[in-house]
């Protein structure tokens, strides 16, 4: 991991100025709701709050997995690093979300690299602590399994779309995903580079820019350097459905 800044430890998540994920304030962190106050206290005793700056690596592919990461605020990309520098961005994770690294319970290795796109505030929670409760708390184990399975299904669907859709459909998926799942507004300002947008779409930067221009020439979107305005969302959705 790159250089990072530890935040002050907190004695009580309910009183933490960062509203730590263990307080159950976020949807993904509901996996912790089934734990008793004593169990939460045990986890809080060893968790670490960390700040990452935009561009810093939070976790690195093919390194040992020792912590689950709960992102309190910010935006990060989940990258599968391929040979010859060919990367694929599987997902973007933002405020109030949990990322496990892909290898938790299986082989304890990170199968993806996670990089901060903006400044990030997060908690690192020891996987060893979490394992302690999997054997004794079936409700917690089921909730954690649901979280893992949900993340894997989402990534699997992303891969299926990239395999079976033509380039216009993939670009449409990326633009709609950013609007509906990341920024939740239209138009939206994005922090990703064109290269990163291309890596989300499974194509080269040149191909992505060409398809983006085709959408703009067709009046479907309006695009400036770091802004997208979807003008004809139904047409863009139709392109996405038809692939």
N, C-alpha and C positions, 0 to 999 in steps of 0.2 A: 504494500500500500504506500501511497505517497504521504508526504507530511500532512499531519492533521492536527487539530486543536482540541484537546479534551475540554469539556465544559464542566462546571462545578457539579459535584455529586449532589443528589437530593435524597433526603431522608424519607420523604413521602411523595409518591407520585401525584396524589391529589393536590399537593401544595407546590408541585414543581412548576417553575416559571415557564418550562418548555412543554407542559402538559404531556409528559412522557406517555408513550403508547401503552404502557402497562396499566394506565388508569382506565383503559377500555373506551377511550374517546374516539377511536376510529373503527371503521367497519372491519378491516382485516384483523385488527388487534382483538376482536371479540373472541379469539381463541383463548385469551387469558381470563375471560369472564368466569369460566368454570372453576378457576383456582381459588382456594381459600385465601383470606388475608395473610395468613401465615406463609403460605406457599409463595404469594406475591412478594412478601417481605424477603424471603430467601433469595428470590431472583434479583430483587432490587439491591441486595447487598453486594452483588458482584457485577451488575451491569455497568456499562460505561457510556457516557454521553459524549459524542464526538461531532466536531464540525469539519466539513470538507469544503474546499473552495471549488468553484467551477473549473472543470478540467482535470481534477484529481481523481485517481483511481480508488474506489472504495473497496472492491474485492477484485482479485486477479484469477482468471481461468487457470486451472491446473495447479492451484495452491491448496494446502490443507484448509478444510472448513471447520472452524472452531466456534463460530458465532452466527446466530440469526440476527439480521439487521432490520430494525424498525425505523423507517424514515418518518420523522416528525414533520419536516418541511423541506421543500425543494423538489427538483426534478432530476432524475438519473436515467441513463440508458442501460439496458441489459444486452450485452454483445456476445455473440458466438464468434470467437476469433478463428478464422480459417487459415489455410496455408497461403503463402505469398501475399499476406496482408489483406486478404479478401474477408471482410467482416460482414456479419449479418446482425442487424439490430432486431431482436425478437420482441422487445417490449420497452415501454417507458414506465417508470414507477415514480409516483409523486407523493404529495402530502399524505400522511396517515396511511402508510402501507408497510407491509412486511415482506422481506425477501429472504429466501432460505439458501440460495446458491445452487440448488438442484441436487446436491449429493447428500443432504441430511438424511440420516438413518440408513442410507444405502452404502456409500463408500467414504463419506466425509471428505470429499474433494469439491472444490468449486468448478462447476461445469460451464460457467459464464463469467465474463468480466463485467463489473458494474462501474460506470464512470459518471461522476457528477456533471450534469449539464448546467446547473445553477449552483449557488451555494446551498449546502445540505446540512441539516441538523438531524442527527439520528442517534439511536441507542444500539449498542452491541450487547447481545444477550448470549451468554455461554450455552452452547448446545448441550454440554454435559448437564447443566442445570435442568434444561428442558427434558432430557432423557429420563431424569430421575422421576418425573411425574407421568411419563407415558405408561409405565408399568403399574402405577397405583391409581390413576385417574382416567377411567375409560372415556368420560365425557370430554376431557381435555385432549385425549389421543384422537378421538373422532373429529373434533373441531380442527385440530392441526392437520389431520389427513384431508379434510375438506379443503383447507387452504392450499395444501400442496397440490392436490388433484386439480383444483381450479386453475392454478398457475400453469400446470402442465398441459391441461386441455386448451387453454388460451394459446400457449406457444405452439401446440400441435396444430391448431386451426390456422395460425399464422403461417406455418410451414406448408400446410395443404394449399392455402390460397396462393402462396408464392409459386408452388409447383404447377398448379392447374390454371392459373389466370395469365392472360397476356399482359403486356406492360401497361396499357391504359387502365385495365382493371386493378392492377397493383398500385398504380399511382392514385387512382380514385380511392382505394382502401386507405392509403396513407393520409390523404387529405381529410377524409371523413373521420378517421380515427383521431387525428389531432383536434378537429373541431369538437367532436362529441365526447371523447374520453379523456383528453388532456386539458384543453383550454376552455371548453364548454362555452364558447362564444363565437360569433361570426360578424365581422372579420376577426381574425386572431393574429397576434404577433408571436412568432416562434423563435426559439433560440438555437435550433439545430442548423447546421450548415447544409448546403446542397448535397455534400458527400454523405452526411448522416441520413438525410431524407432518402437518398438513393439506397443506402444500406438497409433502411426500413422497408424498401420496396423490392429488394433483391435484384438490383440492376446497377449498371454503371452510372456515374454522375452525368455523363453526356446524354445517356438515354433518358434519365429522369428529367433533365432540363428540357429535352426535346418534347417529351410528352406533356410537360407542364405548359410549354408554349402552345402546343396544340389545343389544350383546354382553354387557354386564354384567347387564342385566335377564334375559337368556337363560341366565345362569350359565356363559358361555363364558370370561369373564375376570373378574378382580377388579382394580379400578383405583383407585388413590389419586392424589394430586397429581402425584408424579413416579415412580410405580411401576406396573408392569403385571405381573400374575400370570396366565398362561394356564392355565386350569383344564381346558379340554377342547380339547386341541391338534388332535385328529383332526377335530373339528367345525369348527375354525377353518381347517384345511387343506382341508376339503371346500368351505367357503365360498370360499376362494381358488381352488380348481380350477374351481368352477362360475361364478365371476365374479359 
